[in-house]
Amino acid sequence: MKSQPVALVTGASSGLGEALAPLLAQKGYKVYGMSRREVALPGVTSLSCDVADKVAVEAAIRELTLQSGRLDLVMHCAGIGGGGPVEHMPLERARKIMDVNFWGTYMLCQECLPHLIAAPKGRLLIVGSIGGFMGIPFRAAYCASKGALQNLVESLRLETADTNLQVSLVTPGDMATNSFATQYRVPHEEVHERYRRRYVSADNGMRDHVGDGMAAGEVAQKMIDIAEKKSLNPQYIIGEFTQKISPIARRILPGKWWEKLLGSYYK
Ligand SMILES: NC(=O)c1ccc[n+]([C@@H]2O[C@H](COP(=O)([O-])OP(=O)(O)OC[C@H]3O[C@@H](n4cnc5c(N)ncnc54)[C@H](OP(=O)(O)O)[C@@H]3O)[C@@H](O)[C@H]2O)c1
């Protein structure tokens, strides 16, 4: 008898991952939901783990594969944001963003790859961000961490080209989740006045955009559709038209033109 395919969804305690995990269970996957907090979702086995902790990631994937005997699909949604001028962002906060978003992804890949490659049709979808295509003011560490995922995915795809595994970066635009409310942001009153007006405006703008963003369930369904494709593209952008074209504009416009265009939103 064919055994049930197994999926791991990281960041399953909130937002995108929380929407994805039960949808995959409904599709017939045995689903593990990973996050630091307990996951209590229908059809989902909770796997407690801090992705920035190498020992914890090793133990979690060992436990998963010992229990399930296979791993077919990883939807890596765990991630954190954070805001503030580079000059004022506490270094440990900026490092944490890199540790979770980039190194957490790297360590998860190290543990999952052997199992995904052994699967008949392994799929690894890593959640980046449109902010990974460009440097957004007051979001430097976040943009850098998500930008680094682009190169990680490019390298991985080439390294695993001869295997059954397909890797893709999924970059959503704004999603209405708890991510903005729960992330660290340098308090407005603590930033130097040379930044304050633009920082407050950018910060409030981000809050509003996230609040008006896509429903996590909509993005989750699109990710499932992507995972079911026969052949995956290196990247998928999920978002409204302006968010979809901004990475293209970033690539084709001369640097100073792009800076002028993006800068006009952050005046
Ligand atoms: N919301 C947006 O507008 C937006 C836009 C573009 C991209 N994204 C990206 O989409 C992904 C999902 O974001 P979301 O909006 O759904 O955010 P969210 O609601 O804040 O959920 C984030 C998830 O990541 C988990 N997580 C955070 N740090 C972790 C750690 N150290 N170890 C394990 N799990 C950790 C959280 O669980 P615990 O706290 O329980 O550990 C939570 O389940 C993130 O990668 C985010 O960067 C979001």
The ligand as a Tripos MOL2 file, in Angstrom:
@<TRIPOS>MOLECULE
LIG
   48    52     1     0     0
SMALL
NO_CHARGES

@<TRIPOS>ATOM
      1 N1          2.6400   39.4240    6.3980 N.am      1 LIG1
      2 C1          3.1910   39.9640    5.3280 C.2       1 LIG1
      3 O1          2.7900   41.0430    4.8700 O.2       1 LIG1
      4 C2          4.3490   39.2680    4.6590 C.ar      1 LIG1
      5 C3          4.7660   39.7580    3.4030 C.ar      1 LIG1
      6 C4          5.8080   39.1090    2.7500 C.ar      1 LIG1
      7 C5          6.4090   38.0090    3.3070 C.ar      1 LIG1
      8 N2          6.0060   37.5470    4.5300 N.ar      1 LIG1
      9 C6          6.6680   36.3600    5.0600 C.3       1 LIG1
     10 O2          5.7050   35.3300    5.1630 O.3       1 LIG1
     11 C7          6.0800   34.4330    6.2100 C.3       1 LIG1
     12 C8          4.8960   34.2290    7.1380 C.3       1 LIG1
     13 O3          4.6100   35.4730    7.7400 O.3       1 LIG1
     14 P1          3.2250   35.7860    8.4590 P.3       1 LIG1
     15 O4          2.7750   37.0830    7.9460 O.co2     1 LIG1
     16 O5          2.3610   34.5960    8.4220 O.co2     1 LIG1
     17 O6          3.7990   36.0490    9.9430 O.3       1 LIG1
     18 P2          3.2550   35.6590   11.3860 P.3       1 LIG1
     19 O7          1.7740   35.6320   11.4180 O.co2     1 LIG1
     20 O8          3.9860   36.5520   12.3170 O.co2     1 LIG1
     21 O9          3.7850   34.1640   11.5580 O.3       1 LIG1
     22 C9          5.1630   33.9040   11.6460 C.3       1 LIG1
     23 C10         5.3590   32.4520   11.9960 C.3       1 LIG1
     24 O10         6.7730   32.2000   12.0840 O.3       1 LIG1
     25 C11         7.0390   31.5100   13.2870 C.3       1 LIG1
     26 N3          8.3690   31.8310   13.7870 N.ar      1 LIG1
     27 C12         8.9000   33.0430   14.0520 C.ar      1 LIG1
     28 N4         10.1240   32.9240   14.5650 N.ar      1 LIG1
     29 C13        10.3690   31.5880   14.6360 C.ar      1 LIG1
     30 C14        11.4570   30.8210   15.1070 C.ar      1 LIG1
     31 N5         12.5670   31.3950   15.6030 N.pl3     1 LIG1
     32 N6         11.3730   29.4670   15.0410 N.ar      1 LIG1
     33 C15        10.2570   28.8730   14.5550 C.ar      1 LIG1
     34 N7          9.1990   29.5380   14.0990 N.ar      1 LIG1
     35 C16         9.2530   30.8910   14.1520 C.ar      1 LIG1
     36 C17         5.9660   32.0010   14.2730 C.3       1 LIG1
     37 O11         5.7440   31.0330   15.2820 O.3       1 LIG1
     38 P3          6.2470   31.1450   16.8000 P.3       1 LIG1
     39 O12         6.2510   32.5970   17.1660 O.co2     1 LIG1
     40 O13         5.2560   30.3120   17.5460 O.co2     1 LIG1
     41 O14         7.6110   30.5260   16.7910 O.co2     1 LIG1
     42 C18         4.7540   32.0850   13.3570 C.3       1 LIG1
     43 O15         4.1290   30.8290   13.2770 O.3       1 LIG1
     44 C19         7.3010   35.0670    6.8870 C.3       1 LIG1
     45 O16         8.4670   34.4560    6.3650 O.3       1 LIG1
     46 C20         7.2300   36.5090    6.4530 C.3       1 LIG1
     47 O17         8.4990   37.1350    6.4240 O.3       1 LIG1
     48 C21         4.9800   38.1520    5.2180 C.ar      1 LIG1
@<TRIPOS>BOND
     1     1     2 1
     2     2     3 2
     3     2     4 1
     4     4     5 ar
     5     4    48 ar
     6     5     6 ar
     7     6     7 ar
     8     7     8 ar
     9     8     9 1
    10     8    48 ar
    11     9    10 1
    12     9    46 1
    13    10    11 1
    14    11    12 1
    15    11    44 1
    16    12    13 1
    17    13    14 1
    18    14    15 2
    19    14    16 1
    20    14    17 1
    21    17    18 1
    22    18    19 2
    23    18    20 1
    24    18    21 1
    25    21    22 1
    26    22    23 1
    27    23    24 1
    28    23    42 1
    29    24    25 1
    30    25    26 1
    31    25    36 1
    32    26    27 ar
    33    26    35 ar
    34    27    28 ar
    35    28    29 ar
    36    29    30 ar
    37    29    35 ar
    38    30    31 1
    39    30    32 ar
    40    32    33 ar
    41    33    34 ar
    42    34    35 ar
    43    36    37 1
    44    36    42 1
    45    37    38 1
    46    38    39 2
    47    38    40 1
    48    38    41 1
    49    42    43 1
    50    44    45 1
    51    44    46 1
    52    46    47 1
@<TRIPOS>SUBSTRUCTURE
     1 LIG1         1 GROUP 0 **** ****
